C-alpha cells in the first residue's frame, strides 16, 4: 500500500498485519510453520504480509515496523493440542544473544531500537510431536495443522486486534473445527 507524503513523494506502507512463521521443513513437525505459510500464500489476503524463515533473528525487528498487529506462528512440543493462541508481550530473555530468538525477545529488541512500544503481538503454537531430521509432518501434527488453518483463516477474516484478544478469552480449540 503506498501513501503520499507532505512533499508529494510516494511511500510504501507495510500491511497492517504481519504473519511470521518459522521452522525447518526438513525436521518433521517443525515444518508446520512453513506449511502454514505456503497454505496462506495461496489465499488473497488483504492488508496481510506473510513472512517465513528457519528461525527468528535480530534482523527481523525491521519487519515489525509500522504494523498494527503481528501473528507469530510456530510448531511446539509443549502446546496443548491442537494449538494455543495467546497475546504476547516484549520480554528480554537470553535468546537475544543466540542464533534463534523468541518472539518476546524480538519484541523487546524492537522497543529498544525504536524507543516505542511494540505493535500488539500474538503467538500461535501448533502442537507437534516428531522433530527428527528427515521426517515428514506426523499424522497427529497434520490433524492439528488442519484445525489450525481453519482457525487462522477465521482470524484473518476478522483482521482486528480487539477481535483477536476477545477470541483468546473465549478460545476452546476443541470447538473451532467444523
N, C-alpha and C positions, 0 to 999 in steps of 0.2 A: 504494500500500500504506500503510495507516495503522497506527500503533502508539500505545499508551497511555504517557504519561509518568508519573513517580512521583507527580505531582499529580493524576493521573486524566484529564488533558487528552489529546485525540487529536492526534497529529502526522501529517502526511503525509510518508512516507519515499519518496524517489525510487527509481525502478527501479535495480537493481544495475548494469545495463548501459545506457550511453548510446551510441546510434549517431548520429553527427552527420555529415550530408552537406552539401556545399555546391557551388555552381556557378550559372551563368547559363543558364536554359533557352532563351534566345534566341541563344546563341553556339555552335551546332553541338555538338561533343563535350563542351563544358563542361556540357552538360545531363546528363551521366552521373550525377553525384551526386544531383541532384533526381529523376532517373528511378529510381534505386535506392531512394530514399526513398519514392516513390509505389508501387513494387512491394512494398516491405516493409510499407507501411501496410495492404496487403490481407491480410496474414498476421495471425494471432492470436498475437502474440509475448508470451510470459510473462516478466515481470520485465525487459523491454526498453523503453526510451523512445526514440522517434525524434525527431530534430530536423533541420531543414534551413534554410539561409539562402543568400544570394548569396555571402557570404564570412565568414570568422571575424572576430569583433570582440572587443575587450577585455571587453565586457559579457557575453560567453559564459562567462567564468570562473565565474559563478554557477551555470551549468548543469552544471558539472563536480563540484559539491559533493556529498558523500555517495554517491559512486559506487564500485563495486568494480572497474569497468573501463570504458574508453572506446574506441570504434572510430570513427576519423575516416575518411571516405570522400570521395574527390575524383577528378576526371579528371586525367591527367598527360600532358604531351608527352614526358616522358623515361622513364617507367616501361617496363620490359620487358613486351612483350605476352604474355599478355592482361592481366596485372595483377601488382602486387607487394604483399606483405603483410609488414609489419615492425613490430617493437616500437619505440616512440619514447620519448624522454625530454625532460624540461624542458631548454630551452636558449634563453637570451636571444639574440635576433638583432635586426637593425634593423627587422624587420616590426612590432614592438610600437609603433612610432611612426608607422605608416602606417594607411591605412583598411582594410587586409586583413592579418591576422596569419597566421603559420604555426602549425600545431598545437603545435610545440615551444615557440614563444614564448608561446602561450596557457597551456601547462602551467607555464612559468616564472613568468608573472604569477600564476597560481593559487597557486604555492608562496610567492611574496612576500606576497600578500594574506592567505592563510590560515595562513601560518607552519607549514606541514606539507608533506610530500611529496605530489605529485600522485598520483591513482589510476593504476594501470597503464594505459598507453595504447598503441594500435596504429594504424598508418596503412595504409589500403587504397587503393592508387593504381591506377586502371584506365586503361590506355593509350588515349589519344585522339589524333586526327590533324588534325582541322579545327575551328578555334575561331572562325571568322569570324561576325560578326553576321548573323542571319537564316538560317543554315544549320540543317538538321535534323542529328540524330546520324548520322554517316557509317556506311556498311555495315561497315567494318572495326571501328569502335568498338562498333557494335551486337553484333557477334560477341563481342568482348571483354566486353561488358556481360552477355551471356548466360552466359558462363563465370564471370564474377564473381558473378552472382546465385546460381548453383548452389553455388559455394564459400561465399559468405556464409551461405546457408541452413544448410549443414553446420556452420558455426562457431556459429551461433545455437543449433542443437540441442545442441551441446556448449558451452554458455554458461559457460565456466570459464577463468579466466586461465591456469592451468597448461597446460590443453589447447591454448589458442591459442599459447602460447610453444613447446610441443612441435611444433605444426603448422608454425610458422615454420622450425624446424630441419629439418624433413623436406619442406618445400614444393618441389614441382616443378609450376608452374602448367600445364604442358602435359598433365599427367596427372590433373587434377581434374575433368574434364568427361566424362561418360559412361563 
